[in-house]
Amino acid sequence: MIEAPGIPLTLLAFVLVIGPLVFIHELGHYLAGRWFGVKADVFSIGFGREVAGFTDKRGTRWKFGWMPLGGYVKFAGDMNPASQPSSEWLALPAGEREQTFQAKPLWQRAIIVAAGPVANFVLAIVILGIFAASFGVDRSPAVVGVIEPGSAAARAGLERGDRIVSLGGRGMDEFSDIATFTKIRPGERVSMEVARGAETRRLDLTIGKVTERDRFGNSYEVGRIGIGPGARVIERVGILEAPLVGIRQTVRIVSFTFETLGQIITGRRSVKELGGPLKIAQVSGQSLALGPLELVTLIALISINLGFINLLPVPVLDGGHLLLYAIEAVRRRPVEPQVVEWAFRGGMAVILALMIFVTLNDLGSFGVWKNLAGLIG
């Protein structure tokens, strides 16, 4: 077991992970806005009082805030959180008003908003593509080569040489697909289609539950059926194919995230698995302690999740803006300002409540509440 990193290393790792991801996200907004001729007044990494910064020749203030938990781009004319036209905006000279976010057509505003999450996905695709070109891709076929005695696979009647065609109605092209499917479904009963020689059989499988511990002593309950591949196949990937591999892996991770979120919402997975900034800081420190490759891998994973979360249709998030733009496109007129204002207030309340909840979850996972209970008792 590896000793957990100290607080200084954890804080450094957190900044190394969150800082670049926030910068890339906001850079997506900034570059899209600049492409369409929107002036940016402020580009901030972090919130709160400015720690350091400078103003470029275009009049944009680039700065760092003391609280490194996010960032923002303030475009010219953004006089309220919902970027709605106001009397102050109407009072601007025509030339200045033309360079504001609100003056742009709906489709341009939508692209500017979507560019942030897209930038996060692009970063992940680049990282995963570089890894694929550098280390190859595991394309082991979904053929059973090893069966653990007494495992879920053994109880279901699987045999060596079987090719798993599908699990739960989902096609299994590679062995890694089996691991991805079963990992988030401990204890679930699924139908399995197996090719055995010239025959195709249907078997019922109850995925086993296994508690795994990482090198820092953290434990996780995962699903496992107890099989290994017949032959390990690692294929080299060319420079031209690498981006396509990065895209496929990013789509797979988004699908994995969507499924696990759905399991939490439906109660099939505990809400205690939701983590916040403190958990990200802990995992960042542990990844840095394991080496730069692990840290970069974590950056790719969090970048995907950051892009995914920001696309959720919650006012305040980018997805909330896009939802309002979609409504505007259908109605062919903007949503009423008072409706937008209340929607953003509600969205902010939801985000703040979620932040408090995940922070309490994080503290619980660190044993804070148990220790307090012990002191009180």
C-alpha positions in Angstrom: 0.0 0.0 0.0 1.2 3.5 -0.9 1.2 6.2 1.7 -1.3 8.9 1.0 0.1 12.2 -0.2 0.3 15.1 2.2 -1.8 18.3 2.1 0.8 20.4 0.1 1.1 17.8 -2.6 -2.7 17.3 -2.7 -3.3 21.1 -3.1 -0.6 21.3 -5.8 -2.2 18.4 -7.7 -5.7 19.9 -7.4 -4.4 23.2 -9.0 -2.6 21.2 -11.7 -5.8 19.4 -12.6 -8.5 22.1 -12.1 -6.5 25.1 -13.4 -5.9 23.8 -17.0 -9.4 22.4 -17.3 -11.0 25.7 -16.3 -8.7 27.5 -18.6 -9.5 25.2 -21.6 -13.2 25.5 -20.9 -13.2 29.3 -20.8 -10.8 29.5 -23.7 -13.5 27.6 -25.8 -16.0 30.3 -24.9 -13.4 33.1 -25.5 -12.2 31.9 -28.9 -15.7 31.3 -30.2 -16.8 34.7 -29.1 -13.7 36.3 -30.7 -14.5 34.4 -33.9 -17.9 36.1 -34.1 -16.6 39.5 -33.1 -17.7 39.6 -29.5 -15.4 41.6 -27.2 -14.3 40.0 -23.9 -14.0 42.3 -21.0 -12.7 39.7 -18.5 -11.1 36.3 -18.6 -10.9 34.9 -15.1 -9.4 31.7 -13.7 -10.9 31.4 -10.2 -13.4 33.6 -8.4 -13.2 36.3 -5.8 -10.6 39.0 -5.4 -8.0 39.3 -8.1 -4.6 37.9 -7.1 -2.7 38.7 -10.4 -3.5 39.7 -13.9 -2.9 41.9 -16.9 -4.8 43.7 -19.7 -4.1 42.8 -23.3 -4.2 45.2 -26.3 -7.8 44.3 -27.0 -8.9 45.5 -23.6 -9.4 42.0 -22.1 -8.4 41.7 -18.4 -6.8 38.3 -17.9 -6.7 37.5 -14.1 -6.5 34.9 -11.4 -9.0 34.9 -8.5 -8.1 33.6 -5.1 -10.7 30.8 -5.1 -9.6 28.3 -7.8 -12.9 26.4 -8.1 -13.9 27.7 -11.6 -13.7 30.6 -13.9 -15.6 32.8 -16.3 -15.4 34.9 -19.4 -17.3 38.2 -19.2 -18.3 39.4 -22.6 -19.0 43.0 -23.4 -22.6 43.9 -22.6 -23.0 41.1 -20.0 -24.8 43.2 -17.4 -26.7 40.4 -15.8 -26.0 36.6 -15.2 -28.5 35.5 -17.8 -26.9 37.7 -20.5 -30.3 39.3 -21.2 -30.6 42.7 -23.0 -31.2 45.5 -20.6 -31.7 49.3 -20.6 -28.0 49.7 -20.0 -27.2 47.6 -23.0 -29.7 49.6 -25.2 -27.9 52.8 -24.0 -24.6 51.6 -25.5 -23.3 53.3 -28.7 -24.2 51.3 -31.8 -20.6 50.4 -32.5 -20.0 49.0 -28.9 -23.4 47.3 -28.9 -22.5 45.4 -32.1 -19.5 43.8 -30.2 -21.7 42.5 -27.4 -22.8 39.0 -26.8 -26.5 39.9 -26.9 -26.2 41.5 -30.3 -25.3 38.3 -32.0 -27.7 35.9 -33.8 -29.1 33.0 -31.8 -27.0 30.4 -33.6 -23.8 32.3 -32.8 -24.7 32.7 -29.2 -25.4 29.0 -29.0 -22.0 28.1 -30.5 -20.2 30.5 -28.1 -22.0 28.8 -25.1 -21.4 25.2 -26.4 -17.7 25.9 -27.2 -16.7 25.6 -23.5 -17.9 22.0 -23.0 -16.7 21.1 -26.5 -13.2 22.4 -25.6 -13.2 20.0 -22.7 -14.1 17.1 -24.9 -11.5 18.0 -27.4 -8.8 18.1 -24.7 -9.8 14.6 -23.6 -9.8 13.4 -27.2 -6.3 14.7 -27.7 -5.0 13.1 -24.5 -6.6 9.8 -25.2 -5.5 9.9 -28.8 -1.9 10.5 -27.8 -2.0 7.6 -25.3 -3.4 5.4 -28.0 -0.7 6.3 -30.5 2.0 5.9 -27.8 0.9 2.7 -26.0 -1.5 1.0 -28.5 -5.1 0.0 -27.9 -6.4 -3.2 -26.2 -8.5 -4.9 -28.8 -8.7 -8.4 -27.2 -11.7 -10.2 -28.6 -14.6 -11.0 -26.3 -13.6 -14.6 -26.0 -13.4 -16.4 -22.7 -10.0 -17.8 -21.9 -10.0 -18.1 -18.2 -12.9 -18.8 -15.8 -12.5 -18.4 -12.0 -13.9 -21.4 -10.1 -17.1 -20.5 -8.2 -17.4 -17.2 -10.1 -20.6 -15.7 -11.6 -19.4 -16.9 -15.0 -18.9 -20.5 -13.8 -22.4 -20.5 -12.2 -23.9 -19.2 -15.4 -22.4 -22.1 -17.4 -19.8 -20.2 -19.4 -17.0 -22.3 -20.9 -13.5 -21.5 -22.2 -13.6 -20.6 -25.9 -17.1 -19.0 -25.6 -17.5 -15.7 -27.4 -19.7 -13.3 -25.5 -21.9 -11.7 -28.2 -24.0 -9.5 -25.9 -24.8 -8.7 -22.3 -28.2 -7.2 -21.4 -28.9 -6.8 -25.1 -25.8 -4.7 -25.6 -23.2 -6.0 -28.1 -19.7 -6.9 -26.8 -17.2 -6.3 -29.6 -14.1 -6.4 -27.4 -13.2 -7.9 -24.0 -12.9 -4.4 -22.5 -16.6 -3.9 -23.3 -17.4 -6.8 -20.9 -15.4 -5.2 -18.1 -17.0 -1.8 -18.7 -20.5 -3.2 -18.7 -20.2 -5.4 -15.6 -18.2 -3.0 -13.5 -21.1 -0.6 -12.8 -23.7 -3.4 -12.4 -22.8 -5.4 -9.3 -25.5 -7.9 -8.3 -27.6 -7.3 -11.4 -29.2 -10.2 -13.3 -28.8 -9.9 -17.1 -29.3 -12.0 -20.2 -26.2 -13.1 -22.0 -25.8 -14.3 -25.6 -22.9 -16.6 -26.2 -21.5 -18.1 -29.4 -20.2 -21.6 -28.7 -18.9 -23.3 -31.8 -21.6 -23.1 -34.5 -24.3 -22.5 -31.9 -25.6 -19.4 -30.2 -26.9 -19.8 -26.7 -28.7 -17.6 -24.2 -27.6 -17.8 -20.6 -28.8 -15.9 -17.5 -26.0 -14.3 -15.5 -26.0 -12.6 -12.1 -23.0 -10.3 -12.0 -20.9 -10.8 -8.9 -20.0 -8.2 -6.3 -16.4 -7.6 -5.5 -14.8 -5.1 -3.1 -11.6 -3.7 -4.6 -8.9 -1.7 -2.8 -6.6 0.7 -4.6 -3.0 1.3 -3.6 -4.0 4.0 -1.1 -6.5 1.7 0.7 -9.7 3.2 -0.8 -12.3 0.5 -1.3 -15.0 0.3 -4.1 -17.7 -2.2 -4.8 -17.7 -3.2 -8.4 -19.3 -5.9 -10.6 -17.3 -8.8 -11.9 -18.1 -12.1 -13.5 -14.8 -13.8 -13.1 -13.4 -14.3 -16.6 -10.2 -13.4 -18.4 -9.5 -13.0 -22.2 -8.3 -15.9 -24.3 -5.6 -13.8 -25.9 -4.3 -10.3 -25.2 -4.3 -8.2 -28.3 -2.6 -4.8 -28.2 -2.7 -3.0 -31.5 -0.6 -0.1 -32.5 -2.5 3.0 -33.6 -1.3 5.4 -36.3 -1.4 9.2 -36.1 -4.4 9.4 -38.4 -6.4 6.8 -36.5 -5.5 8.1 -33.0 -8.1 11.0 -33.0 -10.8 8.5 -33.9 -9.8 6.2 -31.0 -9.8 9.3 -28.7 -13.4 10.1 -29.9 -14.6 6.5 -29.4 -13.1 6.3 -25.9 -14.6 9.7 -25.0 -18.0 8.6 -26.1 -17.6 5.4 -24.1 -16.7 7.4 -21.0 -19.6 9.8 -21.5 -22.0 6.8 -21.8 -20.5 5.3 -18.7 -21.0 8.6 -16.8 -24.6 8.9 -18.0 -25.4 5.4 -16.9 -23.9 5.7 -13.4 -25.7 9.1 -13.0 -29.0 7.3 -14.0 -28.3 4.6 -11.5 -27.9 7.2 -8.7 -31.1 9.0 -9.7 -33.1 5.7 -9.8 -31.6 4.5 -6.4 -29.6 1.6 -7.8 -26.4 3.2 -6.8 -25.7 5.1 -3.5 -25.7 8.9 -3.6 -22.6 8.6 -1.4 -20.6 7.9 -4.5 -21.1 11.5 -5.6 -17.9 13.5 -5.0 -17.1 17.2 -4.9 -14.0 19.4 -4.9 -12.5 17.7 -1.8 -12.7 14.3 -3.4 -11.3 15.6 -6.7 -8.4 17.1 -4.7 -7.8 13.8 -2.9 -7.8 11.8 -6.1 -5.6 14.4 -7.8 -3.0 14.1 -5.1 -3.1 10.3 -5.3 -2.7 10.4 -9.1 0.2 12.8 -8.9 1.9 10.5 -6.3 1.6 7.6 -8.8 3.2 9.5 -11.6 2.6 12.0 -14.4 0.8 9.6 -16.7 -1.8 8.8 -14.0 -2.3 12.6 -13.5 -2.8 13.3 -17.2 -5.2 10.4 -17.4 -7.2 11.9 -14.5 -7.2 15.3 -16.3 -8.7 13.6 -19.4 -11.4 11.9 -17.3 -12.3 15.0 -15.3 -12.3 17.1 -18.5 -14.9 14.7 -20.0 -17.0 14.9 -16.8 -16.7 18.7 -16.7 -17.9 18.9 -20.3 -20.8 16.5 -19.6 -21.9 18.3 -16.4 -21.9 21.7 -18.1 -24.2 20.4 -20.8 -26.9 19.4 -18.3 -30.0 21.5 -18.9 -29.7 23.4 -15.6 -29.9 27.2 -15.7 -26.6 28.8 -14.8 -24.8 25.9 -16.5 -24.0 26.1 -20.3 -26.7 23.4 -20.9 -29.3 25.7 -19.3 -28.4 28.5 -21.6 -28.6 26.1 -24.6 -32.1 25.0 -23.4 -33.3 28.6 -23.2 -31.9 29.1 -26.7 -33.7 26.0 -28.0 -37.0 27.3 -26.5 -36.3 30.7 -28.1 -35.7 29.0 -31.5 -39.0 27.1 -31.2 -41.0 30.1 -30.1 -39.2 32.5 -32.4 -38.9 35.0 -29.6 -36.7 35.2 -26.5 -37.9 33.8 -23.2 -39.4 36.6 -21.0 -36.7 38.2 -18.8 -38.5 37.5 -15.5 -38.8 33.8 -16.4 -35.1 33.7 -17.2 -34.3 35.4 -14.0 -36.3 33.0 -11.9 -34.9 30.0 -13.8 -31.4 31.2 -13.1 -32.2 31.7 -9.4 -33.6 28.2 -9.2 -30.6 26.8 -11.1 -28.2 28.6 -8.7 -30.1 27.2 -5.7 -29.8 23.7 -7.2 -26.0 24.0 -7.8 -25.4 25.4 -4.4 -27.4 22.7 -2.7 -25.5 20.1 -4.8 -22.2 21.6 -3.8 -23.1 21.5 -0.1 -24.3 17.9 -0.5 -21.2 16.6 -2.2 -18.9 18.4 0.2 -20.7 16.7 3.1 -20.3 13.4 1.2 -16.6 14.1 0.8 -16.2 14.8 4.5 -18.1 11.6 5.3 -15.8 9.6 3.0 -12.8 11.1 4.9 -14.3 9.8 8.2 -15.1 13.3 9.6 -18.6 12.5 10.8 -17.5 9.2 12.4 -14.7 10.9 14.3 -17.1 13.6 15.5 -19.6 11.0 16.6 -16.9 9.3 18.5 -15.9 12.5 20.2 -19.4 13.3 21.1 -20.2 9.8 22.3 
